[in-house]
């Protein structure tokens, strides 16, 4: 189906030309706008990923944690690793900004923060899939945990990657 569509390949030069002609933006204004837009997006996910990581770090200290069998403990530990990694990547743009502050490296900052956000979102989706498995396993059993985890993974892949890519290709 995608092959049949008129696929528009993104070219940064086209984007910059469009911004200049339609918005009247200079390159610096465009980078400032992109940085501010990225910061708004990161503000949304940073709180959530930090809450998730905090929740996961408290679980071993709960009485029912002992009910998790060895396989689910491995899923839990992998999920903690994914969540901590997502937190690191989604907060990294703050550190990058601090180190590059007043160095006139806005292009590098925006590019690096963009990549960190992509990777952080992928890890966050994986971590949320893992925590869904752990919680459903603890409450409703192993089969329910696997089904819930699979459903969560499908939803993340569809709504965070497939749908945006389809909309991007179709130009909607």
C-alpha positions as CSV (number, residue, x, y, z in Angstrom):
1,X,0.0,0.0,0.0
2,X,2.8,2.4,0.9
3,X,4.6,1.7,-2.3
4,X,1.6,2.8,-4.3
5,X,1.5,6.2,-2.6
6,X,3.3,9.2,-3.8
7,X,6.1,9.1,-1.3
8,X,7.6,12.5,-0.5
9,X,11.2,12.1,0.7
10,X,12.1,14.8,3.2
11,X,15.0,17.0,2.3
12,X,16.3,19.6,4.9
13,X,17.0,22.0,2.1
14,X,13.3,21.9,1.0
15,X,12.2,22.5,4.6
16,X,14.6,25.4,5.0
17,X,13.4,26.9,1.7
18,X,9.8,26.5,2.7
19,X,10.5,28.2,6.1
20,X,12.2,31.1,4.4
21,X,9.5,31.6,1.8
22,X,6.3,30.9,3.8
23,X,7.4,32.0,7.3
24,X,10.0,34.6,6.4
25,X,12.4,32.9,8.9
26,X,16.1,33.1,8.9
27,X,18.1,29.9,9.7
28,X,18.6,31.0,13.3
29,X,14.9,31.8,13.7
30,X,14.0,28.3,12.4
31,X,16.5,26.7,14.7
32,X,15.1,28.7,17.7
33,X,11.6,27.6,16.8
34,X,12.7,24.0,16.4
35,X,14.5,24.1,19.7
36,X,11.4,25.6,21.5
37,X,9.1,23.1,19.9
38,X,11.4,20.2,21.0
39,X,11.5,21.6,24.5
40,X,7.7,21.6,24.7
41,X,7.6,18.0,23.5
42,X,10.3,16.9,26.0
43,X,8.4,18.7,28.9
44,X,5.4,16.4,28.2
45,X,7.4,13.1,28.3
46,X,10.0,14.0,30.9
47,X,7.5,14.0,33.8
48,X,5.9,10.8,32.7
49,X,9.2,8.9,32.2
50,X,10.5,10.2,35.6
51,X,7.3,9.0,37.4
52,X,7.5,5.6,35.7
53,X,11.2,5.2,36.7
54,X,10.4,6.2,40.3
55,X,7.5,3.8,40.4
56,X,9.6,1.0,39.1
57,X,12.4,1.7,41.6
58,X,9.9,1.3,44.5
59,X,8.5,-2.0,43.4
60,X,11.1,-4.4,44.9
61,X,10.3,-2.9,48.3
62,X,6.6,-3.9,48.1
63,X,5.4,-7.1,49.8
64,X,3.9,-8.6,46.7
65,X,7.1,-8.2,44.7
66,X,8.1,-11.7,46.0
67,X,5.2,-13.1,44.0
68,X,7.0,-12.4,40.8
69,X,8.7,-15.5,39.4
70,X,12.3,-15.5,37.9
71,X,11.2,-14.8,34.3
72,X,9.0,-11.8,35.4
73,X,11.8,-10.5,37.6
74,X,14.0,-10.5,34.5
75,X,11.3,-8.6,32.6
76,X,11.2,-6.2,35.6
77,X,14.9,-5.6,35.6
78,X,15.0,-5.1,31.8
79,X,12.1,-2.7,32.2
80,X,14.0,-0.7,34.9
81,X,17.0,-0.5,32.6
82,X,14.8,0.7,29.7
83,X,13.1,3.3,31.9
84,X,16.4,4.6,33.3
85,X,17.9,4.8,29.8
86,X,14.8,6.6,28.5
87,X,15.1,9.1,31.4
88,X,18.7,9.7,30.6
89,X,18.0,10.3,26.9
90,X,14.9,12.5,27.4
91,X,16.7,14.7,29.9
92,X,20.0,14.7,28.0
93,X,19.1,17.8,25.9
94,X,19.2,19.8,29.1
95,X,22.8,18.8,29.7
96,X,23.7,19.3,26.0
97,X,22.2,22.8,26.2
98,X,24.1,23.6,29.3
99,X,27.4,22.5,27.8
100,X,26.8,24.3,24.5
101,X,25.2,27.4,26.0
102,X,26.6,30.6,24.5
103,X,28.8,28.6,22.1
104,X,26.7,29.4,19.0
105,X,26.1,25.7,18.3
106,X,22.3,25.8,17.9
107,X,22.4,23.5,14.9
108,X,24.3,20.8,16.9
109,X,22.0,21.3,19.9
110,X,18.8,20.9,17.9
111,X,20.1,17.9,16.0
112,X,21.5,16.1,19.1
113,X,18.3,16.8,21.1
114,X,16.2,15.5,18.2
115,X,18.1,12.2,18.1
116,X,18.0,11.8,21.9
117,X,14.2,12.4,21.8
118,X,13.7,9.7,19.2
119,X,15.8,7.2,21.0
120,X,14.2,8.1,24.4
121,X,10.7,7.6,23.0
122,X,11.6,4.2,21.6
123,X,13.0,3.2,25.0
124,X,10.0,4.7,26.8
125,X,7.7,2.6,24.7
126,X,9.6,-0.5,25.4
127,X,9.7,0.3,29.2
128,X,5.9,0.9,29.2
129,X,5.4,-2.4,27.5
130,X,7.5,-4.1,30.1
131,X,5.7,-2.5,33.0
132,X,2.4,-3.5,31.5
133,X,3.6,-7.1,31.4
134,X,4.8,-7.0,35.0
135,X,1.6,-5.4,36.4
136,X,-0.8,-7.7,34.5
137,X,1.3,-10.7,35.4
138,X,1.2,-9.8,39.1
139,X,-2.6,-9.1,39.0
140,X,-4.0,-11.6,36.5
141,X,-1.3,-14.2,35.8
142,X,1.3,-15.0,33.2
143,X,-1.0,-15.3,30.1
144,X,-2.7,-12.0,30.9
145,X,0.8,-10.4,31.3
146,X,1.9,-11.6,27.9
147,X,-1.3,-10.6,26.1
148,X,-1.3,-7.1,27.8
149,X,2.4,-6.6,27.0
150,X,1.8,-7.6,23.3
151,X,-1.2,-5.3,23.1
152,X,0.8,-2.4,24.6
153,X,3.7,-3.0,22.2
154,X,1.4,-3.0,19.2
155,X,-0.3,0.2,20.4
156,X,3.1,1.9,20.9
157,X,4.4,0.8,17.5
158,X,1.2,1.9,15.8
159,X,0.5,5.2,17.5
160,X,4.1,6.4,18.0
161,X,5.7,5.2,14.7
162,X,3.4,3.8,12.0
163,X,0.6,6.4,12.2
164,X,3.0,9.4,12.2
165,X,5.0,7.9,9.3
166,X,1.8,7.3,7.3
167,X,0.6,10.8,8.0
168,X,4.1,12.1,7.0
169,X,4.1,10.1,3.8
170,X,0.6,11.1,2.9
171,X,1.3,14.8,3.7
172,X,-1.7,15.1,5.9
